[in-house]
Amino acid sequence: MADIEVLHAELVGGRVISLEVKLLGVAPRVIDRATALGWLAGGHSLIPVAGHGHGAVRGAALERVEVGEEYFLRTDTAALAEDAIHFP
């Protein structure tokens, strides 16, 4: 299981469009919402991060929250039908 840092999130209308992510030792890349949900389902951790290097601050991990028959990306477990990512 990977510990994946989330550097930036683009949300439109309560939905993640893309996340800029970084894995240890690999250059940052951009993934879409479906990929992020799939990685969470696979047991990976997506952690919002502010800053870089020794000054980086890690926030609360993203959760895959089920609302009805759909999943949402949230840094809390609120059962709201929208994505919500909060950076530290």
ROFIGU-978604 format. One record per residue: residue number from 1; x, y, z of N, C-alpha, C, CB in turn. Coordinates in steps of 0.2 Angstrom, whole numbers, m for minus. Glycine has a CB too. Layout:
{NUM {X Y Z} {X Y Z} {X Y Z} {X Y Z}}
...
//
This chain:
{1 {4 m6 0} {0 0 0} {4 6 0} {m5 0 6}}
{2 {3 11 m4} {7 17 m5} {4 23 0} {7 19 m12}}
{3 {8 27 2} {7 33 5} {8 39 0} {11 34 12}}
{4 {2 41 m2} {2 46 m8} {1 53 m5} {m3 44 m13}}
{5 {5 58 m7} {4 65 m5} {0 68 m10} {10 68 m4}}
{6 {m5 72 m8} {m10 76 m12} {m7 83 m12} {m17 75 m11}}
{7 {m4 86 m18} {m2 92 m18} {m7 98 m20} {4 92 m22}}
{8 {m11 96 m24} {m16 101 m26} {m23 97 m28} {m13 105 m32}}
{9 {m28 100 m27} {m35 97 m29} {m38 103 m33} {m39 95 m23}}
{10 {m41 100 m39} {m46 105 m43} {m53 102 m42} {m43 105 m51}}
{11 {m57 106 m39} {m64 104 m38} {m68 109 m42} {m66 104 m31}}
{12 {m74 107 m45} {m79 111 m49} {m85 108 m47} {m78 111 m57}}
{13 {m90 112 m44} {m96 110 m42} {m97 104 m37} {m100 108 m48}}
{14 {m92 104 m33} {m92 99 m27} {m89 92 m30} {m99 98 m25}}
{15 {m86 92 m35} {m83 86 m38} {m76 87 m40} {m87 84 m44}}
{16 {m71 83 m38} {m64 83 m39} {m64 82 m47} {m60 78 m35}}
{17 {m60 86 m50} {m59 85 m57} {m52 82 m58} {m59 92 m61}}
{18 {m47 84 m54} {m40 81 m54} {m37 82 m47} {m36 84 m60}}
{19 {m32 78 m46} {m28 79 m40} {m21 78 m43} {m29 73 m35}}
{20 {m16 83 m40} {m9 82 m41} {m6 78 m36} {m6 89 m42}}
{21 {m3 73 m37} {m1 68 m32} {6 67 m32} {m5 62 m32}}
{22 {10 64 m27} {17 63 m27} {18 56 m23} {21 69 m25}}
{23 {21 52 m26} {23 46 m22} {31 47 m21} {22 39 m26}}
{24 {33 44 m15} {40 44 m13} {45 42 m19} {42 40 m7}}
{25 {49 47 m21} {54 45 m26} {52 46 m33} {57 38 m25}}
{26 {46 48 m34} {43 48 m41} {41 56 m42} {37 43 m42}}
{27 {41 58 m48} {39 65 m50} {31 66 m49} {41 67 m57}}
{28 {29 71 m47} {22 72 m46} {18 71 m53} {20 80 m44}}
{29 {12 69 m52} {8 67 m58} {1 69 m56} {8 60 m60}}
{30 {m4 70 m61} {m11 72 m61} {m15 66 m62} {m12 78 m65}}
{31 {m20 64 m57} {m24 59 m58} {m31 62 m58} {m23 53 m53}}
{32 {m36 58 m61} {m43 60 m60} {m47 57 m54} {m47 58 m67}}
{33 {m53 59 m54} {m57 57 m48} {m58 49 m48} {m64 60 m48}}
{34 {m59 46 m53} {m60 39 m53} {m54 35 m51} {m62 37 m60}}
{35 {m48 38 m53} {m42 34 m51} {m41 35 m44} {m36 38 m55}}
{36 {m42 41 m41} {m42 42 m34} {m46 38 m30} {m43 50 m32}}
{37 {m52 37 m32} {m57 32 m29} {m55 25 m29} {m64 33 m32}}
{38 {m52 23 m35} {m49 17 m36} {m43 15 m31} {m48 15 m43}}
{39 {m39 20 m30} {m33 19 m26} {m35 18 m19} {m28 25 m27}}
{40 {m40 22 m17} {m43 22 m10} {m46 15 m9} {m48 28 m8}}
{41 {m50 13 m14} {m53 6 m13} {m48 1 m13} {m58 5 m19}}
{42 {m42 2 m16} {m36 m3 m15} {m32 m3 m9} {m32 m2 m21}}
{43 {m34 2 m5} {m30 2 2} {m25 7 2} {m27 m4 3}}
{44 {m24 11 m3} {m19 17 m3} {m21 22 1} {m17 19 m10}}
{45 {m16 26 4} {m18 32 8} {m17 38 4} {m14 32 14}}
{46 {m21 43 3} {m20 49 0} {m21 55 5} {m26 51 m6}}
{47 {m15 58 6} {m14 63 11} {m13 70 9} {m8 61 16}}
{48 {m17 75 10} {m16 82 8} {m10 85 11} {m23 86 9}}
{49 {m6 88 8} {0 91 11} {1 98 9} {6 87 8}}
{50 {3 102 13} {5 109 12} {12 110 13} {0 114 16}}
{51 {15 114 9} {23 115 10} {26 110 7} {24 116 17}}
{52 {33 110 8} {37 104 5} {43 103 9} {39 106 m3}}
{53 {47 98 8} {53 96 11} {52 95 19} {58 102 10}}
{54 {56 98 23} {56 97 30} {50 101 33} {62 99 34}}
{55 {48 106 29} {42 111 31} {35 108 29} {43 118 29}}
{56 {35 103 26} {28 100 24} {24 98 30} {29 94 20}}
{57 {18 100 29} {13 98 35} {7 94 31} {9 105 38}}
{58 {6 88 35} {1 83 32} {m5 84 35} {4 76 33}}
{59 {m11 84 31} {m17 85 34} {m21 78 35} {m22 89 29}}
{60 {m27 78 36} {m31 72 37} {m32 68 30} {m38 74 40}}
{61 {m31 62 31} {m32 58 25} {m38 58 21} {m30 50 26}}
{62 {m38 57 15} {m45 57 11} {m48 50 13} {m43 57 3}}
{63 {m55 51 13} {m59 45 14} {m63 44 8} {m63 46 21}}
{64 {m65 38 7} {m70 36 2} {m76 35 5} {m67 29 m2}}
{65 {m81 40 5} {m87 40 8} {m93 38 4} {m88 47 11}}
{66 {m97 33 6} {m102 31 2} {m109 35 4} {m103 23 3}}
{67 {m112 38 m1} {m118 41 0} {m123 38 m5} {m117 49 m1}}
{68 {m128 35 m3} {m132 31 m8} {m128 26 m11} {m135 36 m13}}
{69 {m128 26 m18} {m125 21 m22} {m118 24 m25} {m129 18 m27}}
{70 {m116 30 m22} {m110 33 m25} {m105 35 m20} {m113 40 m29}}
{71 {m99 35 m22} {m93 37 m18} {m91 44 m19} {m88 32 m19}}
{72 {m88 47 m13} {m86 54 m13} {m79 54 m10} {m91 58 m10}}
{73 {m75 59 m12} {m68 60 m9} {m69 65 m3} {m63 62 m14}}
{74 {m68 63 3} {m68 68 8} {m63 68 13} {m75 68 12}}
{75 {m61 73 16} {m56 73 22} {m60 72 29} {m51 79 22}}
{76 {m66 71 28} {m70 70 34} {m75 64 32} {m74 76 37}}
{77 {m79 62 37} {m83 56 35} {m90 58 35} {m83 51 40}}
{78 {m92 65 33} {m98 67 33} {m102 64 27} {m98 75 32}}
{79 {m108 62 28} {m112 58 22} {m115 64 18} {m117 53 25}}
{80 {m111 68 15} {m113 73 10} {m112 71 3} {m111 80 12}}
{81 {m116 72 m2} {m115 70 m9} {m111 75 m12} {m122 69 m12}}
{82 {m105 76 m10} {m100 81 m13} {m93 79 m11} {m102 88 m12}}
{83 {m88 80 m15} {m81 79 m13} {m79 86 m9} {m76 79 m19}}
{84 {m75 84 m4} {m72 90 0} {m65 88 3} {m77 91 6}}
{85 {m61 92 0} {m54 91 2} {m51 97 6} {m49 89 m4}}
{86 {m48 96 12} {m46 102 15} {m38 101 16} {m49 102 22}}
{87 {m34 106 15} {m27 106 15} {m25 109 22} {m23 109 9}}
{88 {m20 107 25} {m18 110 31} {m15 117 31} {m12 105 35}}
//
